[in-house]
Amino acid sequence: MQSLSHARPLAWPFLACSVVVVAGMVAPALAMLMLADAPAPAPLALLGGPVLAVGMMGAGMIGAAAAGRLWVGILLALLTGAGLLLWARALGLPALPHPFSTGLACIIASTSFAARGSLFARSAADKGWWIAVFVVGGEAAMLLTAAAMPGALPHWLLVLLPAQWASTAIQTALTGTGTRAAGAALCALAGTAATTLLVARLWPRCWPYALMFTAWLGLSALVWQRPGPPMPRADLAIAAVPTGRVAPIAITPPDAATASALARIRRQIAKWPAAAEPDLTQRARNLLLIAAVPDLYDSEPLQSQLPRLVAAELRARLPADRRAAILAAIAADPAAGSVTARETLPLLGLPANVGDEAPVRNRMGLYAVRLESIAV
């Protein structure tokens, strides 16, 4: 891969290097450390997308702008993403349900961020990394505000941010259906990278900037029309009965991406040891976790489609004459039995759950009530 800055040596201002380390590595790592103790079922998974996107953007964009090399930015962003994922795993992040989707999202996002940094290096020479710092700071502030205070920023503003596209793609890989559900965000990131590299190649001509601006608006419109799953939230209130978005069951057919994910989960259940647990009541608890854990993470559009899949598995794997009694017993006493199968859900392509058992047991009990009439 050739440099987009033909005349500049590979030189790193000390201040630029320090900013890359702080913005790309230190600040996200500290944020993860604080999230590790937050009262949520798996807060690192719930906010992993924004934190990883901000870290990779800081390392990739500022690094490429400071070094004047596209490959440097891509390498720094990928190393940052891998390092933050390893750090998150050490702090308790469950196993990745979609390693391929996570890797693909990180590669495309890294290229997009580094491409913008390379353009800043071409257009502003040794001052380009300062532009990158301001861009990273602005997008990071909006991204983290949206994650911490959902609804505080208008949706139309968020769909204009490549950092938000990266956050959506990574978050979907962590807690959602994988690549297809975030297809628009990934296409927007890839399209932005390609257009930005073209502009950098043609610089100092001015007309390519019109092309880049047009492509950015068009790709933002694509994300507007085909948004990824919403950011997850952990509603930990212990509800006596299902209300609102707690324990939803879809009444409409799934879209193509969700149907594909459901088919994959159904195939994996056949090989999942927890689905063949000899104790029938424990087997039912394990199957109910397939709906309960994604509900905690608000992983729509998959979340509301899973209960009917679980109901079908309950019908297939529990004797008809005992099914109602087993579900009634779980609903009456969700604190009984074990929920350790929640940690093996990545084998099905679903997010794992760790930490406090109370929230997931609450959801398990709610689904036992709601699925009793469907599964029996």
WOMOSUL-V54331 format. One record per residue. PSI is psi as a letter, one per 30 degrees, with the letter a starting at -180 (NA if undefined). NEAR is the number of other ideal C-beta (glycine too) atoms within 10 Angstrom. Layout:
BEGIN
psi=PSI near=NEAR
psi=PSI near=NEAR
END
This chain:
BEGIN
psi=k near=8
psi=l near=9
psi=k near=17
psi=g near=24
psi=j near=22
psi=e near=8
psi=f near=7
psi=k near=16
psi=l near=7
psi=i near=11
psi=k near=10
psi=j near=14
psi=k near=13
psi=e near=7
psi=e near=12
psi=e near=21
psi=e near=15
psi=e near=12
psi=e near=21
psi=e near=29
psi=e near=17
psi=e near=14
psi=e near=24
psi=f near=28
psi=e near=19
psi=e near=14
psi=e near=16
psi=e near=27
psi=e near=17
psi=e near=11
psi=e near=18
psi=e near=24
psi=e near=13
psi=e near=9
psi=f near=21
psi=f near=17
psi=g near=9
psi=k near=13
psi=i near=10
psi=l near=20
psi=e near=25
psi=i near=29
psi=f near=20
psi=e near=25
psi=e near=27
psi=e near=24
psi=g near=24
psi=e near=27
psi=e near=29
psi=e near=26
psi=e near=24
psi=e near=27
psi=e near=32
psi=e near=27
psi=e near=26
psi=e near=32
psi=e near=31
psi=e near=31
psi=e near=34
psi=e near=36
psi=e near=36
psi=e near=33
psi=e near=31
psi=e near=34
psi=e near=34
psi=e near=29
psi=f near=29
psi=g near=26
psi=k near=24
psi=e near=26
psi=e near=15
psi=e near=24
psi=e near=31
psi=e near=26
psi=e near=18
psi=e near=29
psi=e near=31
psi=e near=20
psi=e near=17
psi=e near=27
psi=e near=27
psi=e near=13
psi=e near=16
psi=e near=26
psi=e near=22
psi=e near=11
psi=e near=18
psi=e near=24
psi=e near=13
psi=f near=10
psi=f near=15
psi=g near=16
psi=k near=24
psi=l near=25
psi=k near=14
psi=k near=20
psi=f near=24
psi=i near=22
psi=e near=12
psi=e near=11
psi=e near=24
psi=e near=23
psi=e near=16
psi=e near=18
psi=e near=32
psi=e near=24
psi=e near=17
psi=e near=21
psi=e near=30
psi=e near=28
psi=e near=22
psi=e near=30
psi=e near=35
psi=e near=34
psi=e near=27
psi=e near=27
psi=e near=36
psi=e near=33
psi=e near=29
psi=e near=26
psi=e near=29
psi=e near=22
psi=f near=16
psi=g near=14
psi=b near=13
psi=f near=14
psi=f near=11
psi=e near=25
psi=f near=28
psi=e near=18
psi=e near=19
psi=e near=31
psi=e near=21
psi=e near=10
psi=e near=20
psi=e near=27
psi=e near=13
psi=e near=12
psi=e near=23
psi=e near=21
psi=e near=11
psi=e near=18
psi=e near=23
psi=e near=18
psi=e near=14
psi=e near=22
psi=e near=20
psi=e near=10
psi=i near=9
psi=k near=11
psi=f near=7
psi=e near=10
psi=k near=15
psi=k near=9
psi=e near=10
psi=f near=9
psi=e near=11
psi=e near=22
psi=f near=21
psi=f near=17
psi=j near=20
psi=e near=27
psi=e near=28
psi=e near=27
psi=e near=31
psi=e near=34
psi=e near=32
psi=e near=30
psi=e near=31
psi=e near=27
psi=e near=30
psi=e near=29
psi=e near=28
psi=e near=29
psi=f near=29
psi=b near=35
psi=f near=33
psi=b near=22
psi=e near=18
psi=e near=17
psi=f near=27
psi=g near=32
psi=e near=16
psi=e near=21
psi=e near=29
psi=e near=24
psi=e near=17
psi=e near=29
psi=e near=28
psi=e near=17
psi=e near=16
psi=e near=23
psi=e near=23
psi=e near=14
psi=e near=22
psi=e near=27
psi=e near=19
psi=e near=16
psi=e near=26
psi=e near=22
psi=e near=14
psi=f near=14
psi=k near=15
psi=g near=7
psi=k near=9
psi=f near=9
psi=e near=8
psi=f near=17
psi=e near=14
psi=e near=10
psi=e near=13
psi=e near=17
psi=e near=12
psi=e near=11
psi=e near=18
psi=e near=17
psi=e near=11
psi=e near=12
psi=e near=23
psi=e near=20
psi=e near=14
psi=e near=18
psi=e near=23
psi=e near=14
psi=e near=9
psi=i near=14
psi=l near=16
psi=a near=24
psi=l near=22
psi=l near=14
psi=k near=20
psi=l near=27
psi=l near=13
psi=j near=17
psi=j near=16
psi=g near=13
psi=k near=8
psi=j near=11
psi=k near=14
psi=e near=7
psi=l near=9
psi=k near=16
psi=l near=10
psi=b near=8
psi=g near=13
psi=k near=16
psi=h near=25
psi=l near=18
psi=k near=18
psi=k near=16
psi=f near=7
psi=l near=8
psi=l near=8
psi=l near=20
psi=l near=14
psi=e near=8
psi=e near=21
psi=e near=23
psi=e near=14
psi=e near=15
psi=e near=25
psi=e near=18
psi=e near=12
psi=e near=14
psi=e near=24
psi=e near=13
psi=e near=11
psi=f near=16
psi=e near=22
psi=f near=9
psi=g near=10
psi=j near=19
psi=e near=10
psi=f near=22
psi=f near=18
psi=g near=12
psi=k near=18
psi=e near=6
psi=j near=11
psi=e near=15
psi=e near=17
psi=e near=19
psi=e near=20
psi=e near=27
psi=e near=27
psi=e near=28
psi=e near=29
psi=f near=30
psi=f near=27
psi=e near=24
psi=e near=28
psi=e near=29
psi=e near=29
psi=f near=28
psi=e near=26
psi=e near=27
psi=g near=26
psi=h near=20
psi=h near=25
psi=l near=20
psi=g near=19
psi=e near=26
psi=e near=26
psi=f near=21
psi=f near=24
psi=e near=26
psi=e near=24
psi=e near=18
psi=e near=19
psi=e near=23
psi=e near=22
psi=e near=15
psi=e near=23
psi=e near=22
psi=e near=14
psi=f near=11
psi=f near=17
psi=k near=21
psi=k near=8
psi=e near=9
psi=f near=7
psi=f near=13
psi=e near=19
psi=e near=14
psi=e near=14
psi=e near=22
psi=e near=26
psi=e near=14
psi=e near=17
psi=e near=24
psi=e near=18
psi=f near=11
psi=i near=12
psi=f near=24
psi=f near=11
psi=l near=12
psi=a near=17
psi=k near=13
psi=g near=20
psi=f near=12
psi=f near=24
psi=f near=27
psi=f near=16
psi=g near=17
psi=f near=25
psi=f near=16
psi=f near=18
psi=g near=22
psi=g near=19
psi=l near=28
psi=k near=29
psi=l near=22
psi=k near=25
psi=l near=16
psi=b near=16
psi=k near=13
psi=f near=17
psi=e near=13
psi=e near=22
psi=e near=23
psi=e near=23
psi=e near=23
psi=e near=27
psi=e near=28
psi=e near=23
psi=e near=24
psi=e near=29
psi=e near=26
psi=e near=17
psi=e near=20
psi=f near=26
psi=e near=19
psi=f near=10
psi=e near=14
psi=f near=26
psi=NA near=16
END
